[in-house]
Amino acid sequence: MPRDTYKFQKLEPSFRRKAQLVVSEMERRGWLIRLVWGLRTQEENDKLYQLKLASKNSQHLSGKALDLVDVRVGYTTNRNHPFYMDLKEISEKEGLVWGGSFRSKWDPCHIEAR
């Protein structure tokens, strides 16, 4: 589990369990995970929304979304990067939505509850 596990604490419990499984499997595959966003306040989300970096009604507001990266990769525009392919596979296996499948805004570091 990554050092910033406190970001898990406020997540909605059933989503948190699935997200923990995703992170554990990603780490088992050799990725060095850093959690970027978990639960967000309305103020935090509004600031990101103004910058066009979040949706108005983000699942982060209810603790049902998590953004994660590999510390060596960060965010990349390579849509076929192995990190994204692993995150997609594992999150969908756990019944979660992968942000790389969003039609309106590609968000490959994001997973959320259905």
CNS distance restraints for C-alpha pairs under 8 A (distance, minus, plus):
assign (resid   1 and name CA) (resid   5 and name CA) 6.94 0.50 0.50
assign (resid   1 and name CA) (resid  20 and name CA) 7.94 0.50 0.50
assign (resid   1 and name CA) (resid  23 and name CA) 7.01 0.50 0.50
assign (resid   1 and name CA) (resid  24 and name CA) 6.30 0.50 0.50
assign (resid   1 and name CA) (resid  27 and name CA) 7.60 0.50 0.50
assign (resid   1 and name CA) (resid  33 and name CA) 7.99 0.50 0.50
assign (resid   2 and name CA) (resid  32 and name CA) 7.69 0.50 0.50
assign (resid   2 and name CA) (resid  33 and name CA) 5.92 0.50 0.50
assign (resid   2 and name CA) (resid  34 and name CA) 6.19 0.50 0.50
assign (resid   2 and name CA) (resid  35 and name CA) 7.46 0.50 0.50
assign (resid   3 and name CA) (resid  34 and name CA) 7.79 0.50 0.50
assign (resid   4 and name CA) (resid  34 and name CA) 7.02 0.50 0.50
assign (resid   4 and name CA) (resid  35 and name CA) 6.46 0.50 0.50
assign (resid   5 and name CA) (resid   9 and name CA) 7.23 0.50 0.50
assign (resid   5 and name CA) (resid  35 and name CA) 7.76 0.50 0.50
assign (resid   6 and name CA) (resid  10 and name CA) 7.90 0.50 0.50
assign (resid   7 and name CA) (resid  11 and name CA) 7.60 0.50 0.50
assign (resid   7 and name CA) (resid  35 and name CA) 7.01 0.50 0.50
assign (resid   7 and name CA) (resid  37 and name CA) 7.16 0.50 0.50
assign (resid   7 and name CA) (resid  38 and name CA) 5.57 0.50 0.50
assign (resid   7 and name CA) (resid  39 and name CA) 7.39 0.50 0.50
assign (resid   8 and name CA) (resid  16 and name CA) 6.42 0.50 0.50
assign (resid   8 and name CA) (resid  38 and name CA) 6.65 0.50 0.50
assign (resid  10 and name CA) (resid  38 and name CA) 7.60 0.50 0.50
assign (resid  10 and name CA) (resid  39 and name CA) 6.18 0.50 0.50
assign (resid  10 and name CA) (resid  63 and name CA) 6.52 0.50 0.50
assign (resid  11 and name CA) (resid  15 and name CA) 6.84 0.50 0.50
assign (resid  11 and name CA) (resid  16 and name CA) 5.49 0.50 0.50
assign (resid  11 and name CA) (resid  38 and name CA) 6.58 0.50 0.50
assign (resid  11 and name CA) (resid  39 and name CA) 5.98 0.50 0.50
assign (resid  11 and name CA) (resid  62 and name CA) 7.70 0.50 0.50
assign (resid  11 and name CA) (resid  63 and name CA) 4.23 0.50 0.50
assign (resid  11 and name CA) (resid  64 and name CA) 6.23 0.50 0.50
assign (resid  11 and name CA) (resid  65 and name CA) 7.77 0.50 0.50
assign (resid  12 and name CA) (resid  16 and name CA) 5.89 0.50 0.50
assign (resid  12 and name CA) (resid  62 and name CA) 7.14 0.50 0.50
assign (resid  12 and name CA) (resid  63 and name CA) 5.02 0.50 0.50
assign (resid  12 and name CA) (resid  64 and name CA) 5.80 0.50 0.50
assign (resid  13 and name CA) (resid  17 and name CA) 6.33 0.50 0.50
assign (resid  14 and name CA) (resid  18 and name CA) 6.69 0.50 0.50
assign (resid  15 and name CA) (resid  19 and name CA) 6.02 0.50 0.50
assign (resid  15 and name CA) (resid  63 and name CA) 7.92 0.50 0.50
assign (resid  15 and name CA) (resid  64 and name CA) 5.83 0.50 0.50
assign (resid  15 and name CA) (resid  65 and name CA) 7.78 0.50 0.50
assign (resid  15 and name CA) (resid 112 and name CA) 7.68 0.50 0.50
assign (resid  15 and name CA) (resid 113 and name CA) 6.14 0.50 0.50
assign (resid  16 and name CA) (resid  20 and name CA) 6.00 0.50 0.50
assign (resid  16 and name CA) (resid  64 and name CA) 7.77 0.50 0.50
assign (resid  17 and name CA) (resid  21 and name CA) 6.47 0.50 0.50
assign (resid  18 and name CA) (resid  22 and name CA) 6.36 0.50 0.50
assign (resid  18 and name CA) (resid  94 and name CA) 6.21 0.50 0.50
assign (resid  18 and name CA) (resid  96 and name CA) 7.86 0.50 0.50
assign (resid  19 and name CA) (resid  23 and name CA) 6.20 0.50 0.50
assign (resid  19 and name CA) (resid  66 and name CA) 7.54 0.50 0.50
assign (resid  19 and name CA) (resid  91 and name CA) 7.79 0.50 0.50
assign (resid  19 and name CA) (resid 111 and name CA) 8.00 0.50 0.50
assign (resid  20 and name CA) (resid  24 and name CA) 6.03 0.50 0.50
assign (resid  21 and name CA) (resid  25 and name CA) 6.14 0.50 0.50
assign (resid  21 and name CA) (resid  94 and name CA) 7.88 0.50 0.50
assign (resid  22 and name CA) (resid  26 and name CA) 6.13 0.50 0.50
assign (resid  22 and name CA) (resid  87 and name CA) 7.54 0.50 0.50
assign (resid  22 and name CA) (resid  90 and name CA) 5.92 0.50 0.50
assign (resid  22 and name CA) (resid  91 and name CA) 5.91 0.50 0.50
assign (resid  22 and name CA) (resid  94 and name CA) 7.41 0.50 0.50
assign (resid  23 and name CA) (resid  27 and name CA) 6.15 0.50 0.50
assign (resid  23 and name CA) (resid  33 and name CA) 7.18 0.50 0.50
assign (resid  24 and name CA) (resid  28 and name CA) 6.10 0.50 0.50
assign (resid  25 and name CA) (resid  29 and name CA) 6.27 0.50 0.50
assign (resid  25 and name CA) (resid  90 and name CA) 7.37 0.50 0.50
assign (resid  26 and name CA) (resid  30 and name CA) 6.67 0.50 0.50
assign (resid  26 and name CA) (resid  31 and name CA) 5.65 0.50 0.50
assign (resid  26 and name CA) (resid  33 and name CA) 7.63 0.50 0.50
assign (resid  26 and name CA) (resid  86 and name CA) 7.11 0.50 0.50
assign (resid  26 and name CA) (resid  87 and name CA) 7.07 0.50 0.50
assign (resid  26 and name CA) (resid  90 and name CA) 7.75 0.50 0.50
assign (resid  27 and name CA) (resid  31 and name CA) 4.79 0.50 0.50
assign (resid  27 and name CA) (resid  32 and name CA) 6.13 0.50 0.50
assign (resid  27 and name CA) (resid  33 and name CA) 6.75 0.50 0.50
assign (resid  31 and name CA) (resid  70 and name CA) 5.84 0.50 0.50
assign (resid  31 and name CA) (resid  83 and name CA) 7.55 0.50 0.50
assign (resid  32 and name CA) (resid  69 and name CA) 7.94 0.50 0.50
assign (resid  32 and name CA) (resid  70 and name CA) 4.96 0.50 0.50
assign (resid  32 and name CA) (resid  71 and name CA) 5.76 0.50 0.50
assign (resid  32 and name CA) (resid  72 and name CA) 7.27 0.50 0.50
assign (resid  33 and name CA) (resid  68 and name CA) 6.56 0.50 0.50
assign (resid  33 and name CA) (resid  69 and name CA) 5.68 0.50 0.50
assign (resid  33 and name CA) (resid  70 and name CA) 4.65 0.50 0.50
assign (resid  33 and name CA) (resid  71 and name CA) 6.19 0.50 0.50
assign (resid  34 and name CA) (resid  68 and name CA) 5.67 0.50 0.50
assign (resid  34 and name CA) (resid  69 and name CA) 5.45 0.50 0.50
assign (resid  34 and name CA) (resid  70 and name CA) 6.06 0.50 0.50
assign (resid  34 and name CA) (resid  71 and name CA) 6.09 0.50 0.50
assign (resid  35 and name CA) (resid  66 and name CA) 7.39 0.50 0.50
assign (resid  35 and name CA) (resid  67 and name CA) 6.11 0.50 0.50
assign (resid  35 and name CA) (resid  68 and name CA) 4.49 0.50 0.50
assign (resid  35 and name CA) (resid  69 and name CA) 6.64 0.50 0.50
assign (resid  36 and name CA) (resid  66 and name CA) 7.50 0.50 0.50
assign (resid  36 and name CA) (resid  67 and name CA) 5.26 0.50 0.50
assign (resid  36 and name CA) (resid  68 and name CA) 5.32 0.50 0.50
assign (resid  36 and name CA) (resid  69 and name CA) 7.17 0.50 0.50
assign (resid  37 and name CA) (resid  60 and name CA) 7.69 0.50 0.50
assign (resid  37 and name CA) (resid  65 and name CA) 7.97 0.50 0.50
assign (resid  37 and name CA) (resid  66 and name CA) 5.57 0.50 0.50
assign (resid  37 and name CA) (resid  67 and name CA) 5.01 0.50 0.50
assign (resid  37 and name CA) (resid  68 and name CA) 7.23 0.50 0.50
assign (resid  38 and name CA) (resid  60 and name CA) 6.05 0.50 0.50
assign (resid  38 and name CA) (resid  63 and name CA) 6.35 0.50 0.50
assign (resid  38 and name CA) (resid  64 and name CA) 7.86 0.50 0.50
assign (resid  38 and name CA) (resid  65 and name CA) 6.03 0.50 0.50
assign (resid  38 and name CA) (resid  66 and name CA) 4.63 0.50 0.50
assign (resid  38 and name CA) (resid  67 and name CA) 6.63 0.50 0.50
assign (resid  39 and name CA) (resid  60 and name CA) 4.87 0.50 0.50
assign (resid  39 and name CA) (resid  61 and name CA) 5.81 0.50 0.50
assign (resid  39 and name CA) (resid  62 and name CA) 6.66 0.50 0.50
assign (resid  39 and name CA) (resid  63 and name CA) 4.47 0.50 0.50
assign (resid  39 and name CA) (resid  64 and name CA) 7.47 0.50 0.50
assign (resid  39 and name CA) (resid  65 and name CA) 7.18 0.50 0.50
assign (resid  39 and name CA) (resid  66 and name CA) 7.64 0.50 0.50
assign (resid  40 and name CA) (resid  44 and name CA) 6.01 0.50 0.50
assign (resid  40 and name CA) (resid  45 and name CA) 6.20 0.50 0.50
assign (resid  40 and name CA) (resid  60 and name CA) 5.43 0.50 0.50
assign (resid  40 and name CA) (resid  61 and name CA) 5.18 0.50 0.50
assign (resid  40 and name CA) (resid  62 and name CA) 7.92 0.50 0.50
assign (resid  40 and name CA) (resid  63 and name CA) 7.40 0.50 0.50
assign (resid  41 and name CA) (resid  45 and name CA) 6.19 0.50 0.50
assign (resid  41 and name CA) (resid  61 and name CA) 6.19 0.50 0.50
assign (resid  42 and name CA) (resid  46 and name CA) 5.96 0.50 0.50
assign (resid  42 and name CA) (resid  61 and name CA) 6.63 0.50 0.50
assign (resid  43 and name CA) (resid  47 and name CA) 6.33 0.50 0.50
assign (resid  44 and name CA) (resid  48 and name CA) 6.42 0.50 0.50
assign (resid  45 and name CA) (resid  49 and name CA) 5.94 0.50 0.50
assign (resid  45 and name CA) (resid  54 and name CA) 6.63 0.50 0.50
assign (resid  45 and name CA) (resid  55 and name CA) 7.96 0.50 0.50
assign (resid  45 and name CA) (resid  56 and name CA) 7.42 0.50 0.50
assign (resid  45 and name CA) (resid  58 and name CA) 7.60 0.50 0.50
assign (resid  45 and name CA) (resid  61 and name CA) 7.45 0.50 0.50
assign (resid  46 and name CA) (resid  50 and name CA) 6.16 0.50 0.50
assign (resid  46 and name CA) (resid  56 and name CA) 7.14 0.50 0.50
assign (resid  47 and name CA) (resid  51 and name CA) 6.53 0.50 0.50
assign (resid  48 and name CA) (resid  52 and name CA) 6.23 0.50 0.50
assign (resid  48 and name CA) (resid  53 and name CA) 4.98 0.50 0.50
assign (resid  48 and name CA) (resid  54 and name CA) 5.29 0.50 0.50
assign (resid  49 and name CA) (resid  53 and name CA) 5.53 0.50 0.50
assign (resid  49 and name CA) (resid  54 and name CA) 4.58 0.50 0.50
assign (resid  49 and name CA) (resid  55 and name CA) 5.80 0.50 0.50
assign (resid  49 and name CA) (resid  56 and name CA) 6.07 0.50 0.50
assign (resid  54 and name CA) (resid  58 and name CA) 6.65 0.50 0.50
assign (resid  57 and name CA) (resid  61 and name CA) 7.29 0.50 0.50
assign (resid  58 and name CA) (resid  62 and name CA) 7.92 0.50 0.50
assign (resid  59 and name CA) (resid  63 and name CA) 6.46 0.50 0.50
assign (resid  59 and name CA) (resid  64 and name CA) 5.20 0.50 0.50
assign (resid  59 and name CA) (resid  65 and name CA) 5.30 0.50 0.50
assign (resid  59 and name CA) (resid 112 and name CA) 6.84 0.50 0.50
assign (resid  59 and name CA) (resid 113 and name CA) 7.91 0.50 0.50
assign (resid  60 and name CA) (resid  64 and name CA) 5.69 0.50 0.50
assign (resid  60 and name CA) (resid  65 and name CA) 4.79 0.50 0.50
assign (resid  60 and name CA) (resid  66 and name CA) 6.97 0.50 0.50
assign (resid  64 and name CA) (resid 112 and name CA) 5.58 0.50 0.50
assign (resid  64 and name CA) (resid 113 and name CA) 5.52 0.50 0.50
assign (resid  65 and name CA) (resid 110 and name CA) 7.05 0.50 0.50
assign (resid  65 and name CA) (resid 111 and name CA) 5.67 0.50 0.50
assign (resid  65 and name CA) (resid 112 and name CA) 4.11 0.50 0.50
assign (resid  65 and name CA) (resid 113 and name CA) 6.55 0.50 0.50
assign (resid  66 and name CA) (resid 110 and name CA) 5.76 0.50 0.50
assign (resid  66 and name CA) (resid 111 and name CA) 5.47 0.50 0.50
assign (resid  66 and name CA) (resid 112 and name CA) 6.37 0.50 0.50
assign (resid  67 and name CA) (resid 109 and name CA) 5.23 0.50 0.50
assign (resid  67 and name CA) (resid 110 and name CA) 4.33 0.50 0.50
assign (resid  67 and name CA) (resid 111 and name CA) 6.40 0.50 0.50
assign (resid  68 and name CA) (resid 109 and name CA) 5.32 0.50 0.50
assign (resid  68 and name CA) (resid 110 and name CA) 6.58 0.50 0.50
assign (resid  69 and name CA) (resid  73 and name CA) 7.11 0.50 0.50
assign (resid  69 and name CA) (resid  74 and name CA) 5.40 0.50 0.50
assign (resid  69 and name CA) (resid  75 and name CA) 6.82 0.50 0.50
assign (resid  69 and name CA) (resid 109 and name CA) 6.06 0.50 0.50
assign (resid  70 and name CA) (resid  74 and name CA) 5.62 0.50 0.50
assign (resid  70 and name CA) (resid  83 and name CA) 7.52 0.50 0.50
assign (resid  75 and name CA) (resid 109 and name CA) 7.43 0.50 0.50
assign (resid  76 and name CA) (resid  81 and name CA) 7.78 0.50 0.50
assign (resid  79 and name CA) (resid  84 and name CA) 7.25 0.50 0.50
assign (resid  80 and name CA) (resid  84 and name CA) 6.77 0.50 0.50
assign (resid  80 and name CA) (resid  85 and name CA) 6.55 0.50 0.50
assign (resid  81 and name CA) (resid  85 and name CA) 6.40 0.50 0.50
assign (resid  82 and name CA) (resid  86 and name CA) 6.07 0.50 0.50
assign (resid  83 and name CA) (resid  87 and name CA) 6.12 0.50 0.50
assign (resid  84 and name CA) (resid  88 and name CA) 5.96 0.50 0.50
assign (resid  84 and name CA) (resid 100 and name CA) 7.76 0.50 0.50
assign (resid  84 and name CA) (resid 108 and name CA) 6.17 0.50 0.50
assign (resid  84 and name CA) (resid 109 and name CA) 7.24 0.50 0.50
assign (resid  85 and name CA) (resid  89 and name CA) 6.18 0.50 0.50
assign (resid  86 and name CA) (resid  90 and name CA) 6.05 0.50 0.50
assign (resid  87 and name CA) (resid  91 and name CA) 5.84 0.50 0.50
assign (resid  87 and name CA) (resid  98 and name CA) 7.50 0.50 0.50
assign (resid  87 and name CA) (resid 109 and name CA) 7.93 0.50 0.50
assign (resid  88 and name CA) (resid  92 and name CA) 6.00 0.50 0.50
assign (resid  88 and name CA) (resid  98 and name CA) 5.62 0.50 0.50
assign (resid  88 and name CA) (resid 100 and name CA) 7.50 0.50 0.50
assign (resid  89 and name CA) (resid  93 and name CA) 6.15 0.50 0.50
assign (resid  90 and name CA) (resid  94 and name CA) 6.43 0.50 0.50
assign (resid  91 and name CA) (resid  95 and name CA) 6.48 0.50 0.50
assign (resid  91 and name CA) (resid  96 and name CA) 5.16 0.50 0.50
assign (resid  91 and name CA) (resid  97 and name CA) 6.72 0.50 0.50
assign (resid  91 and name CA) (resid  98 and name CA) 6.39 0.50 0.50
assign (resid  91 and name CA) (resid 111 and name CA) 6.90 0.50 0.50
assign (resid  92 and name CA) (resid  96 and name CA) 5.07 0.50 0.50
assign (resid  92 and name CA) (resid  97 and name CA) 6.18 0.50 0.50
assign (resid  92 and name CA) (resid  98 and name CA) 6.80 0.50 0.50
assign (resid  95 and name CA) (resid 113 and name CA) 7.62 0.50 0.50
assign (resid  95 and name CA) (resid 114 and name CA) 7.25 0.50 0.50
assign (resid  96 and name CA) (resid 111 and name CA) 6.49 0.50 0.50
assign (resid  96 and name CA) (resid 112 and name CA) 5.66 0.50 0.50
assign (resid  96 and name CA) (resid 113 and name CA) 5.08 0.50 0.50
assign (resid  96 and name CA) (resid 114 and name CA) 5.81 0.50 0.50
assign (resid  97 and name CA) (resid 101 and name CA) 7.81 0.50 0.50
assign (resid  97 and name CA) (resid 111 and name CA) 5.55 0.50 0.50
assign (resid  97 and name CA) (resid 112 and name CA) 5.20 0.50 0.50
assign (resid  97 and name CA) (resid 113 and name CA) 6.12 0.50 0.50
assign (resid  97 and name CA) (resid 114 and name CA) 6.00 0.50 0.50
assign (resid  98 and name CA) (resid 102 and name CA) 7.67 0.50 0.50
assign (resid  98 and name CA) (resid 108 and name CA) 6.80 0.50 0.50
assign (resid  98 and name CA) (resid 109 and name CA) 7.99 0.50 0.50
assign (resid  98 and name CA) (resid 110 and name CA) 6.11 0.50 0.50
assign (resid  98 and name CA) (resid 111 and name CA) 4.69 0.50 0.50
assign (resid  98 and name CA) (resid 112 and name CA) 6.74 0.50 0.50
assign (resid  99 and name CA) (resid 106 and name CA) 6.30 0.50 0.50
assign (resid  99 and name CA) (resid 107 and name CA) 4.48 0.50 0.50
assign (resid  99 and name CA) (resid 108 and name CA) 4.92 0.50 0.50
assign (resid  99 and name CA) (resid 109 and name CA) 6.69 0.50 0.50
assign (resid  99 and name CA) (resid 110 and name CA) 4.82 0.50 0.50
assign (resid  99 and name CA) (resid 111 and name CA) 5.72 0.50 0.50
assign (resid  99 and name CA) (resid 112 and name CA) 7.68 0.50 0.50
assign (resid 100 and name CA) (resid 106 and name CA) 5.10 0.50 0.50
assign (resid 100 and name CA) (resid 107 and name CA) 4.96 0.50 0.50
assign (resid 100 and name CA) (resid 108 and name CA) 3.96 0.50 0.50
assign (resid 100 and name CA) (resid 109 and name CA) 7.43 0.50 0.50
assign (resid 100 and name CA) (resid 110 and name CA) 7.45 0.50 0.50
assign (resid 101 and name CA) (resid 106 and name CA) 6.80 0.50 0.50
assign (resid 101 and name CA) (resid 107 and name CA) 7.81 0.50 0.50
assign (resid 101 and name CA) (resid 108 and name CA) 7.70 0.50 0.50
assign (resid 102 and name CA) (resid 106 and name CA) 5.44 0.50 0.50
assign (resid 102 and name CA) (resid 107 and name CA) 6.93 0.50 0.50
